[in-house]
Amino acid sequence: MPKKVKELFWILLIMGLIVGCSKEETTPIEQQQELPEEAHNGPKLGEVAPLSGTAGTLVTIKGEYLTGVTKVYFNGVESASILSGGENAIIAEVPFRAFTGTIKIMFEEEELIGPEFEYLSSNRVSTVAGSRMGYADGNGEEAEFSHPRGIVLTAAGNLLVSDYNHRIRSISSEGVVSTLTGSTADFEDGTWVNAKFNNPGPMVADPFGHIFISDVYNHKIRKVISTGSVVTWSGSSRGNADGFAMAQFSEPKGLAMDSENNIYVADSNNHRIRKIGITGTVTTIAGSDRGFKNGVGTEAQFSYPTGIAVDDEYNIYVADAINNRIRKINPQGEVSTYAGGDLGFKDGPASESQFVSPTGLALDTDGTLYVADANGNRIRKINPDGMVSTIAGGEKGYLDGPGEDAQFNHPWNLALDKEKHILYVTDFHNHRIRKILLD
């Protein structure tokens, strides 16, 4: 092979190898665009703010390609409101009772896990009805009460309130106040129109639509029958006696009912806890002379027990007003101190906590016990683990708003709507019915 031809051959061979290598290492233009395009268009999470707040707080979630968001969850609870903030942001409302936990953003086929949101409980207090001391039916704050004491939620969703007008008042779900029964201070059974009470107090509802009322100064337990009449369920004259027809009470106050429809009575001026069986027979469960003493049955002592509640295990909780304690009676009749001690105000472990004349109790399904700490002007909570905290109130006064800012003047009795997480309060010296949205 001539020398020039041989040189040309090698030049062409080398150039071919170079071109071949270049083709093997080069990615087609379509592939160059496709992979980065997919990675670039995927949703990405950026800044989330604020990271703490109450129910209803609007949280702005920023990132990239967030237009396809379908749902947002706070601690597993779905936000009911998601607003667009453009292609790169959305705004989600914190749902009621979400509590503290992570934020999750959902797309059709993807999800992003965000940071933890700290849920701040507000326990907002508002006024349901009432304005000033007096007697007037009407709508909401047009109505007037005089030292409302007892309160109960009926199966129909209405509130019944007893006040010092010697009447039982009804508050509809729309806030309209009317008089159900009662008139002047006296004692009379009969129709709702004719019946009379003397300072009716706390109440309890049975599963059949009937209401039992502690008729305090008549020293009786009355029954308001749903068909329109009032009868005396238990009690004769003032005194202290067990039995049936001749049973006696002295200023009975708190009432509670167990799952078998037995009624428990905080017989305040007798310093005893009584039970009215379904046949109407009255027995004494615990208590004797006024004092403070734990023990079994009549060995124990109370000082003006006022509020009462019973759980599904037949444990009885008592607001022992003048002893500034919450007492517990187990099914065997053994009385112990559940919370409280010396007069004062202190949250914390139940054994170290302090109350000022607790009067009303309400028990939730999870075992949480709510307390109307009357002279402390606060609503307290005792968790099942024994921790006491304040959910609303502080300085004596009248003010709606978040629990820490709200004010009461001698909150007396409680009724709990367990499904809606609303606690109703008779605000005794403010002559109003208040409610707390529990979160």
Secondary structure by P-SEA (a helix, b strand, c coil): ccaaaaaaaaaaaaaaaaaaaaaaacccaaaaacaaaaaaacccccccccccccccbbbbbbbcccccccccccccccccbbbbccccbbbbbbcccccbbbbbbbcccbbbbbcbbbbbbccbbbbcccccccccccccccbbbccccbbbbccccbbbbbccccbbbbbcccbbbbbcccccccccccccccbbbccccccccccccbbbbccccccbbbbbccccccccccccccccccccccbbbccccbbbbccccbbbbccccccbbbbbcccbbbbbcccccccccccccccbbbccccccccccccbbbbccccccbbbbbcccbbbbbcccccccccccccccbbbccccbbbbccccbbbbccccccbbbbbcccbbbbbcccccccccccccccbbbcccccccccccccbbbbccccccbbbbbbcc
